[in-house]
Amino acid sequence: MIECKLERQIFTFDGHIIHRLHPSGIAMHFHVDFVESAIIEMDKKGRQFIKINLMDRLDRSLGLWPDRELTPETLPQAQAFVDEVMKAKESR
């Protein structure tokens, strides 16, 4: 299991399911088979975020962004997280 703790949310991945937890109590769960890609993306201002692209039931790509930008301290664990998700996706 890999975990990525950001300021106001936690992402975990057990090799099959991505869990996104927020202190508001909102949780999202996605199976890796529905993931199109997981990347670190930079916006026009140079801020970096985790972006998870999912395929919906109509095979449309949906981008999910956390609401917190990555810091120099959280970037390594975020990169390890997206690498692990993509490794699992590619091995399926």
N, C-alpha and C positions, 0 to 999 in steps of 0.2 A: 504494500500500500504506500502510495506517495501522497504527501499533503503539501499544500501551498497556502500559507496564511498571509492574507493581505490585511489592510487596516480594518475593514468592516465586513470581511467575508472570508470564508475558508473553502478551498477546493480540495477534494480528495478523489483519488482514483485507485480502485482495487484490481485493475487489470480488465474489468468488464464494464463497470458503471462509474460515470463521473457524477460526483455529488457537489453541488454548489450550495453553501449554507450562509445565511445572512442573519445578523442579530435580531432582525425584525420577526424572525420565525419563518420567513419564506425560504423554502428549499426547492431546488430543482435537481432532477436526476435524469441522466441520459445514458443509454447503452452505447458503447463504443461503435457498434454497427451503424448507428445513426449519425455518427460524426463524419463530416466530410473533411474537415481539417481543424487543427488546433495550432495556433501560431501566436507569436508575440508581434503585435502590430503597432506602428508608430503613427500618431496623428500629425496634422499639419504643424502643430506647435512643438513637435518633438517628444510628446508624452508617449509612454509605452503602456500597452494594455494587453491582457490575455484576450484573444478572440477565438471563439469556438464556433465553427460553421457546422450547422446541422442540416440534414436533409429531412424535409417534412414528408408527409404522406403523399404529396404531389410531386416529390422529387425537386422541390425548390430549395435553394440554399438559404438558411436563416443564420444571421450572425448574432451571437450573444456576446456582449461585452460586460465585464465587471464595471462597477461604477467607481472604482478606484484605480488610479494610475499606479504603475509599478515604480518602486524606488530602487536606487542602486542596491539596497539591502535585500529587497524581495525579488529582484530580477533573476538571480541564479536559481532560486527554488522554482520560480515561474517557468524558466526555460527547461528545467529538469522535468517539471510537470507536463508541459506540452510535448516534450520529447518522448516521455513515457506513453502518453496517449497515442501519439502517432506510431510509435513502435508497436503497440498493441493492435492498432487499426491495420497496419501493414501486414501483420502476421496472421490476420484472419482470412 
